[in-house]
Amino acid sequence: LIAVTTINGVDLPAVRGGVLAWAVVWFVIGYALYATLFGALGSLASRPEDAQSAAGPISVLLVLVYFVSFAAIGSHDTAWARAISWLPIAAPIAMPARIAMGAAPWWEPAAAAALTLAAIAGLVVLGGRVYTAAVLHNGPTLKVREIWHNDVAHDAPPPRSSRASST
């Protein structure tokens, strides 16, 4: 904003206060969702070099979601644009655009935000489960399916006995 006020050649579009407030809300919700998702997947990697392969599929999915959401701007009243803005993985990108276009009734952003917050809560639980299993795991990189089905419990070291030796 300081640069825009200093340079007279740039014009900012007029934005209503409600649109700006929803943009901030969706930024925070989106950041929390994607950080939780990448954190859960990043804990699958035992080495920093493996982190990219663990998070790669989600990165590709997010690029796809971005392009689909961008395409939805031109047809913001269609059923597929509404559906995209309700999906938790796509809502932080698609819903602010629908709000700015005036295509979302007041209850849709609130309901989509509630769904996305529920997804964040589920990802926190999944992320905790992934991290717990990954910390105790020895061997090759874990798969999410193995963690979900608790197939890694056999790799955990046995608990230490706290009995005092009697002499």
N, C-alpha and C positions, 0 to 999 in steps of 0.2 A: 504493500500500500504506500509505503514511503517512496519507493521508486516510481510508482504511477503518479503520485502527486508532484514529484520532482520533474518528471519528463512529461511535457504537455502533449506528446504525440500519441498517447495511449488512452483509450476510452474504455471504462469498465461498464458492463451492462448493469442496468438497474435491477436489483434483486430485492424481493420483498423479505421482510424480517422472518416470516414463517418458513420460507424456503431456505433461508440461511441457517435458521435454527435446526431444521431437519437435516441439512447437509452436515452440520457439526455432529448431530446425534448419530447419523449413519456412518460418519467417519470413525467415531469412537467404537461403535458396534462392529464395524468392519475390521478395524484394527485388532480388536479383541478376538474376533472369530479367526482371522487369518494367522495371528500370532499363536493362538492356541493350537490351531491345526498344524502349523509348521513346527511348533515345539514338540507336539506329540510324535510327529513323523521324524523329527530330528533326533529324538531319543532312541530311535531304532538303530542308528548308526553307532558303531563302536569306535570309529575313527573319523576325524573331520573330513577325510577324503570321501567317506561313504555318505556323508550328509546330502550331497547333491543328488545321488541316485535315490535316496529315500524320499526326498522332497520333490524330485523331478516331475512325477505324474501330477501332483497338485499344481505345480507351476504351469504345466500345459493346460490343465483344466481352467485355471484362473485366466489365462490368455484367451481361451475359448469363450469363457463367460464374459470377458470384457468386450470381445467383438460382437457377441450376440446381444449384449446390452446396448452397445453402440448402435446396432442395427434396429433395435427396438425404439430408439428415439424418434425415428421417422414414422413409425406406426404404433404410437404409444397407447392407442385405444383398442388394439387387437387382443384377442384371447391369449396368444402366445407371449405378448409383451407383459400382460398381467401375470401370467404363470411364471415367467422368468423373475419378475419382481417379488414373488412370494417365496421362491427357493432360497433357503438360508445362505447357500454359497454365492448366489448371484444378487441377492437383495441389497447388499451395501453398494453395489455398482448400479443396479437397474432402478431401484426405488427412488433415489434422489433425482434421477432424470425424469421419471414420471411425475414426481412432485413439482419439479420446476416447470414442466409442460402443463400443469394443471389437470392432469389426467387421473390423478388418484384422489378418491374421496378421503375425508379426514380419517376414517377408520382403517383404511388399507395400510398406511404406513405404520400405524400403531400395532395392528395385528401381525404384519410382517416383522416388525421389530421384536414382538413377543416370541414369534417362532424362531427368529435368529438368536435371541437370548437363550431360548431353550436348547437350541443346537450348541451354543457355546457351553452351557452347563453339561450337556452330554459329552462334548469333546474334552472338557476338563476331567470328567470321570474316566473316559477312555485314555486320555493323556497320562493320568496318574497310574493307570493300570499298565500302560506301555512303558512308562519310565521305571516303575517298580520291577517289572519283568526284565527290562533291558539292563538295569544296574546289577542284578543278580545273575545275569546270563554270561556264560563263557562259551565262546565258539563263534560260528559264523553269524552274519547279520540276521536279525530276527525278521520274520514276516508278521504282518498284522494278524493274519489268520491264526498263527501259532499262539500269539498272545491272547487273542479273544477266546480261544478254546483252552487256555491254560496248559498248553503243551510244553511249556518251558520250566515247569516246576521241578523237573528232575535234574536240571542243571544247577540249581541253587545249592550252595554249600551247606552241609549239615550244621545245625545250630550248635554253638559251643555250650558245654555243660558248665554250670556255675558252681558245681560242688567243690567244696574245699577238700584238699587232700588230707587224709588223716594219717598222721605219723606218730 
